[in-house]
Amino acid sequence: MKILKKIGVLTSGGDAPGMNAAIRAVVRSCAYHKVDCVGVYRGLQGLIEGDFKELDARSVKNIINRGGTFLKSARSKEFRTAAGRKKAFNNLQSENIDALVVIGGDGTFAGASRFAEEFNFPIVGIPGTIDNDIHGTDYTIGYDTALNTVVEAIDKIRDTANSHNRLFLVEVMGRDAGDIALNAGIGAGAEEILIPEQNMGRERLLESLSRSKKSGKTSSIVVISEGDKSGKNIFELAQYIEENLTEYEVRVTVLGHIQRGGSPSCYDRVLASRLGVGAIDAILRGETNVMIGIVHNKVVSVPFSETITGNVEMDKELIRVADIISI
């Protein structure tokens, strides 16, 4: 097996709290094993443009508590082309980089997997996305922090809802996955939760809100994943509710990108550290084209092909819990 002397690390796709902690773990694990480490700035686009910088253990001091990614992230249309990937490979060779750690989501892994196969180049992935929508891992880096951010925001919104007897519709991130909406909705005591995996429908929502009003509730919170199709958008749904339930005064809050920001939770810092060390361990064992995940609190290697096989199935028990406790 080839002796690895230099490993690159990059972050790609949407940023997530804990990415810096993962970078730190990768760099310091390389230093521990006496392997050089190179940071690739601006993700896959940085690979194409050769935007590299040598990193050592001191380069990543004081970043474990910082949100976002100090290596930056960027989408790269050029990487989707054969010519773009060839340019990236040539840059890796010129820099004498022997293997690569990529931190990102399923789109990042799809591109990395293709690159690894085309050039027989060792690549290991670390799941970093607030949506928690990657197969092969129980949790992704950034998910726990995003949940806590959402719950804190909804708690504050509820104070206003109670003070003015209002119905608040709160939109959270999750274009294809409802994990944030479902878990944050339960944690924040939402009256209803709308997710892409379940088409609740407008009429059932109206019935539920009517029951809540008759049962004595003076205010309500409905948490809606951005991918839910109950309306064209959350504002159109709010208008529909007001037109059909005139007793409700409806307000809309779109939490947006505040869910991605902020200092990572302790859980995300520890998870990122474990997965970062696990990624270097896997590379040194000769593994490639795999993601390092966490299953039943154990670090595991999962082939990229298994991580990008469509939507993750929603936990039916959690859906049942949400239905019962929102009565």
Secondary structure, 3 states (H helix, E strand, C coil): CCCCCEEEEEECCCCCCCHHHHHHHHHHHHHHCCCEEEEECCHHHHHHHCCEEEECHHHHCCCCCCCCCCCCCCCCCHHHCHHHHHHHHHHHHHCCCCEEEEEECHHHHHHHHHHHHHHCCCEEEEEECCCCCCCCCCCCECHHHHHHHHHHHHHHHHHHHHHHCCEEEEEECCCCCCHHHHHHHHHHCCCEEEECCECCCHHHHHHHHHHHHHCCCCCEEEEEECCCCCCCCHHHHHHHHHHHCCCCCEEEEECHHHHCCCCCCHHHHHHHHHHHHHHHHHHHCCCCCEEEEEECCEEEEEEHHHHCCCCCCCCHHHHHHHHHHCC
